[in-house]
Amino acid sequence: MQSFQPPHRVLMGPGPSDVSPRVLAALARPTIGHLDPEFQALMEEIKGALQRLMNAPDHACIPLPAPGTAGMEAAIMNLLEPGDRAVIAVNGAFGGRMADMAGRAGATVVTVDHEWGKPVDPDRVAAALAEAPTKVLAFVHAETSTGVRSDAATLCALAKTHRALSIVDCVTSLGGIPVDVAAWGADVVYSGTQKCLSAPPGLSPIAISKAAQAAISGRKEKVRNWLLDFNLIMAYWGGEGGRTYHHTAPINALYGLHESLVALFEEGHQAAMVRHARTHEALAAGVEALGLTFLVEPKWRLPQLNTVIVPDGVDEAAVRTHVLKAWDLEIGAGLGPLKGKVWRIGLMGASATPWHVRLCLTALSEALAAQGVQTPVADAIAAADKVLAA
């Protein structure tokens, strides 16, 4: 064996995003023990920063020791017991994954299915909630498979009206568009570190309301996941000076998350969201100047995840291969019914810059030309620059 030397890539897919040198440097700092007093002080800073970032002052906020999917599984397995009714809004791959997990928890699962690329319809969700008493309403705020945003505030309000607990997937939204847990009245919100926070994958920030904590404490049977059992994990994360061993924390990964949060607050959370919106508008102007179209209508588009329709006759995989080989640029493919039909272009965290926009437009135009599709790249760059200069 020899040491692995990864190629330098520009990450503009659905995640992970580019990780800044300062976060990479933080990951390389000396490892200390997970019960070390200095590390415990770091844990308290991370908890407070996540409360601030999510606007969740009354929620328990911690990073789970696994990727965003672990946040999904923790939310569902902690809240649902056999026989509980769960309404799951499905408008993409990750809503479908929620429904799968809820079934594995033994719940009676009612899915509200939507066309991929459309936001969740609150009226249809309300009708499903009204049919019978429901323990949980779960939905994806920012659906990574389609690039569509749903109205979290309205959906969480519906859950409260029907005395259900809400679970909100914010893996792709946190740090890129507003995630306002207190204003939404959301019960459980989870995310991931590798998207708009631009830390490496492997941690899942989660916020859990007092109502959700009470439901977990009052379960009839144990949570069907030991590592992610909130009752157990909070014995470690719950309070300064009173922690007991639960698992060996991913210490250096937490250094990276902490540094990414420091960087985000140095820039300003609002400023970061404006940056994501501005680079999206520039990319959209350039994409349209190339003669390409988007899957999602403008009102519901995620600025950080742009789903572009592949033109007729174009081999979408060949385009991705071309930009990777020629430009070291990664963009994403479609999932499920969108496989082969779209590209997913990420503008997340450190990957949301004017340079990334111009690079992507240039590389995409060249890859299309290699298949005989000529596009006006100069016009596309000019259109993007006009937005960026405004």
ABEGO torsion letter per residue (X at the ends): XBBBBBBBBBBABAOBBBBBAAAAAAAABBBBBAABAAAAAAAAAAAAAAAAAAGBAABBBBBBBBBAAAAAAAAAAAABBBGBBBBBBBAEAAAAAAAAAAAAAGBBBBBBBBBBGBBBBAAAAAAAAAABBBABBBBBABBAAAGBBBBAAAAAAAAAAAGBBBBBBAAAABGABBBBAAAAGBABBBBBAABAAGBBBGBBBBBBBAAAAAAAAABABBBABAAABAAAAAAAAABBGABBBABBBBAAAAAAAAAAAAAAAAAEAAAAAAAAAAAAAAAAAAAAAAGBBBABBAAABBAABBBBBBBBGBBAAAAAAAAAAAAGBBBBBBBEAABGABBBBBBBEAABBAAAAAAAAAAAAAAAAAAGBBBBAAAAAAAAAAAAAX
